Amino acid sequence: MTRIGGTYEKKLNVRIIAATNRNLTDEIEKRNFRSDLYYRLNVMNIKLLPLKDRKDDIEALANYFIYKLNLKNPNNYKSLSLEYIEYLKNYDWPGNIRELRNVVERAYYLCEKSTIEKDEFNESNLIKHNSNDGKSNLLTMDDIEKNSIIKTLNCCNGNILEACEKLNISRATIYRKIKKYNIKVSK
């Protein structure tokens, strides 16, 4: 490899780990993916089941995400209640691990207690029960995001900078979301 602006080549020893949700052999046939790149990357193929088919992994993953958040925020140590973990296990996770991580992180920042309980997040629950037919309907990600922003702003008494910190987003992002969801901010 030669660095940009460099004058000599430097040897590298790297491994590339790549993930996809597509069948790359089909993509090669459709000419959407280069075959030479495929054969360079395809040294070892590991197939993972979606998170909904690995319910036993949910507790370990959720606790790992909390552990990482606790390392980043040592003065704000939190844990997950068994009830909350059971709640997580009963959801199908169409967004897989990324969605689980986001839900755990959102709960971490919104919870004011040291133990995150299922009941504390009524308005941002992932499953919304329909009283008409008893079936469950999923909330959209927009609904969840809007509810999280509203709850955080209320928790911060309308202080946008404090809400940005709790949600771990920039000021520009929160203003864009406030406009997008037509959220009224009380000061």
Phi, psi and omega per residue, in radians:
M1 nan 2.475 3.031
T2 -2.026 2.183 3.105
R3 -1.120 2.690 3.068
I4 -1.100 2.185 -3.110
G5 1.438 -0.038 -3.125
G6 -1.401 2.917 -3.115
T7 -2.070 -0.101 -3.121
Y8 -2.389 2.762 3.120
E9 -1.523 2.524 3.132
K10 -2.163 2.329 3.136
K11 -1.396 2.451 3.101
L12 -2.157 2.592 3.027
N13 -2.188 1.776 -3.050
V14 -2.289 2.769 2.960
R15 -2.139 2.422 3.124
I16 -1.909 2.208 3.050
I17 -1.933 2.084 -3.086
A18 -2.185 2.640 3.132
A19 -2.288 2.615 3.087
T20 -2.618 2.732 3.036
N21 -1.904 0.272 -3.129
R22 -2.017 2.771 3.039
N23 -1.497 1.859 -3.014
L24 -1.206 -0.508 3.086
T25 -1.143 -0.662 3.045
D26 -1.134 -0.711 -3.138
E27 -1.143 -0.580 3.081
I28 -1.153 -0.777 3.130
E29 -1.077 -0.623 3.119
K30 -1.431 -0.020 -3.114
R31 1.129 0.554 3.062
N32 -1.697 -0.169 3.141
F33 -2.492 2.405 -3.075
R34 -1.323 2.265 -3.110
S35 -1.153 -0.643 -3.141
D36 -1.107 -0.659 3.100
L37 -1.194 -0.696 3.121
Y38 -1.017 -0.821 -3.093
Y39 -1.247 -0.420 3.033
R40 -1.293 -0.664 -3.086
L41 -1.460 -0.504 -2.970
N42 -1.487 1.003 3.071
V43 -1.347 -0.820 3.123
M44 -2.357 2.303 -3.111
N45 -1.937 2.105 3.123
I46 -2.032 2.114 3.116
K47 -1.765 2.204 3.095
L48 -1.922 2.408 3.057
L49 -1.266 2.685 3.056
P50 -1.110 2.744 -3.076
L51 -1.019 -0.567 -3.141
K52 -1.096 -0.393 3.106
D53 -1.698 0.071 3.122
R54 -2.256 0.953 -3.065
K55 -0.980 -0.553 -3.122
D56 -1.172 -0.367 3.134
D57 -1.412 -0.303 -3.017
I58 -1.075 -0.776 -3.119
E59 -1.089 -0.814 -3.131
A60 -1.100 -0.744 3.137
L61 -1.147 -0.800 -3.134
A62 -1.070 -0.746 3.114
N63 -1.173 -0.590 3.075
Y64 -1.128 -0.759 3.132
F65 -1.114 -0.696 3.089
I66 -1.132 -0.721 3.114
Y67 -1.015 -0.811 3.137
K68 -1.116 -0.698 3.105
L69 -1.154 -0.674 3.100
N70 -1.129 -0.615 3.080
L71 -1.140 -0.689 3.131
K72 -1.243 -0.497 -3.068
N73 -2.256 1.250 -3.036
P74 -1.096 -0.373 3.126
N75 -1.535 0.072 -3.074
N76 -2.324 0.892 -3.070
Y77 -1.132 2.319 3.128
K78 -2.425 2.777 3.060
S79 -2.399 2.918 -3.139
L80 -1.796 2.340 3.075
S81 -1.287 2.741 3.101
L82 -1.084 -0.610 3.111
E83 -1.092 -0.746 3.134
Y84 -1.154 -0.696 3.120
I85 -1.114 -0.725 3.092
E86 -1.075 -0.690 3.083
Y87 -1.036 -0.772 3.124
L88 -1.109 -0.678 -3.114
K89 -1.181 -0.414 -3.091
N90 -1.554 0.098 3.124
Y91 -1.831 2.623 -3.038
D92 -1.470 -0.275 3.079
W93 0.940 1.122 3.087
P94 -1.086 -0.425 3.102
G95 -1.583 0.127 3.107
N96 0.969 -2.531 -3.009
I97 -1.119 -0.607 3.124
R98 -1.055 -0.751 3.132
E99 -1.145 -0.750 3.105
L100 -1.041 -0.796 3.132
R101 -1.042 -0.771 -3.138
N102 -1.116 -0.706 -3.137
V103 -1.156 -0.759 3.130
V104 -1.143 -0.737 3.136
E105 -1.124 -0.731 3.119
R106 -1.074 -0.782 3.121
A107 -1.084 -0.694 3.139
Y108 -1.036 -0.828 -3.073
Y109 -1.343 -0.473 -3.114
L110 -1.517 -0.439 -3.092
C111 -1.330 2.308 -3.138
E112 -1.665 -0.186 -3.139
K113 -1.687 3.000 -3.134
S114 -1.436 -0.318 3.088
T115 -2.034 2.217 -3.131
I116 -1.471 2.073 -3.123
E117 -1.883 2.624 -3.140
K118 -1.026 -0.750 -3.026
D119 -1.199 -0.261 -3.082
E120 -1.295 -0.170 -3.013
F121 -2.165 0.784 -3.092
N122 -0.940 -0.798 -3.055
E123 -1.376 -0.238 3.104
S124 -1.987 0.365 3.059
N125 -1.040 2.565 3.123
L126 -1.341 -0.484 -3.113
I127 -1.906 2.169 3.136
K128 -1.888 2.132 -3.096
H129 -1.483 2.287 3.116
N130 -1.630 1.993 -3.064
S131 -1.240 -0.291 -3.094
N132 -1.223 -0.845 -3.047
D133 -2.105 0.031 3.099
G134 1.373 -0.064 3.125
K135 -1.459 2.784 3.104
S136 -1.726 2.483 3.042
N137 -2.103 2.440 3.135
L138 -1.406 2.471 2.992
L139 -1.324 2.633 3.057
T140 -1.329 2.817 3.095
M141 -1.088 -0.601 3.091
D142 -1.081 -0.743 3.109
D143 -1.063 -0.787 -3.125
I144 -1.117 -0.784 -3.135
E145 -1.102 -0.797 3.134
K146 -1.045 -0.819 3.135
N147 -1.075 -0.677 3.124
S148 -1.134 -0.748 3.141
I149 -1.146 -0.778 3.132
I150 -1.062 -0.825 -3.119
K151 -1.101 -0.733 -3.130
T152 -1.162 -0.756 3.101
L153 -1.072 -0.720 3.092
N154 -1.110 -0.729 3.130
C155 -1.101 -0.567 -3.113
C156 -1.680 0.236 -3.134
N157 0.932 0.675 3.098
G158 1.400 0.049 3.132
N159 -1.320 1.844 -3.034
I160 -1.154 -0.719 -3.141
L161 -1.098 -0.724 3.113
E162 -1.145 -0.694 3.105
A163 -1.121 -0.692 3.093
C164 -1.018 -0.769 3.137
E165 -1.090 -0.811 -3.117
K166 -1.133 -0.662 -3.119
L167 -1.493 -0.165 -3.128
N168 1.040 0.793 3.082
I169 -2.288 2.849 -3.119
S170 -1.379 2.867 3.112
R171 -1.110 -0.712 3.124
A172 -1.061 -0.703 -3.136
T173 -1.131 -0.788 -3.103
I174 -1.160 -0.658 3.090
Y175 -1.127 -0.690 3.112
R176 -1.107 -0.727 -3.141
K177 -1.219 -0.670 3.099
I178 -1.046 -0.740 3.124
K179 -1.200 -0.786 -3.108
K180 -1.019 -0.774 -3.075
Y181 -1.661 0.067 3.128
N182 0.924 0.890 -3.113
I183 -1.525 2.281 3.075
K184 -1.527 2.163 -3.125
V185 -1.760 2.114 3.094
S186 -1.574 2.426 -3.099
K187 -2.009 nan nan
